[in-house]
Amino acid sequence: MMKFLKINNKSNLSLGTEEELFHSLGQFAQKRMGFQKPPALNLVSDEGNADKPLGKTAYYDPQSMSVTIYTDGRHTKDILRSL
């Protein structure tokens, strides 16, 4: 597996086989969209946010070139859609 994204896992999500999916999707997106530098990926837990029907799912911070994704209570494919 080629590491493509810098993943900071500060969540309750166990990154077993799922880690390869993040890197693969990142490579696909780079080829499709043509960006040069991949963003850092922050996986975070926020149980209060997860309890809200319209809680945050993810956001991009252009200053730090990072994507933060909230993982609590979400299926892996839903997390990947946020990326």
PERAPE-V347511 format. One record per residue. N is the residue number from 0. PHI is phi as a letter, one per 40 degrees, with the letter a starting at -180 (* if undefined). OMEGA is omega as a letter, one per 30 degrees, with the letter a starting at -180 (999 if undefined). D_LAST is the distance of its C-alpha to the last C-alpha in whole Angstrom. Layout:
BEGIN
n = [N/N]
phi = [PHI/PHI]
omega = [OMEGA/OMEGA]
d_last = [D_LAST/D_LAST]
END
This chain:
BEGIN
n = [0/1/2/3/4/5/6/7/8/9/10/11/12/13/14/15/16/17/18/19/20/21/22/23/24/25/26/27/28/29/30/31/32/33/34/35/36/37/38/39/40/41/42/43/44/45/46/47/48/49/50/51/52/53/54/55/56/57/58/59/60/61/62/63/64/65/66/67/68/69/70/71/72/73/74/75/76/77/78/79/80/81/82]
phi = [*/c/c/b/b/c/b/b/c/b/b/c/c/c/c/c/c/c/d/c/c/c/c/c/c/c/c/c/c/c/c/c/b/g/c/c/b/c/c/c/b/b/b/b/b/a/c/c/c/c/c/c/d/b/c/c/b/a/a/b/b/c/c/c/f/b/b/b/b/c/b/c/g/b/c/d/c/c/c/c/c/c/c]
omega = [l/l/a/a/l/a/l/a/l/a/l/a/l/a/l/l/a/a/l/l/l/a/a/l/l/l/l/a/l/l/a/a/l/l/a/a/l/l/l/a/l/l/a/l/l/a/l/l/a/a/a/l/l/l/l/l/a/l/l/l/a/l/a/a/a/l/l/a/l/a/a/l/a/l/a/a/l/l/l/l/l/l/999]
d_last = [19/18/16/13/11/13/12/14/14/16/15/17/15/17/15/18/17/13/13/14/11/8/11/12/8/8/12/12/10/12/15/14/13/16/15/17/15/12/10/11/9/10/10/13/16/17/20/21/18/17/21/20/20/18/16/13/10/8/9/9/13/14/17/16/13/11/7/9/7/11/11/15/16/13/13/11/10/9/7/5/5/4/0]
END
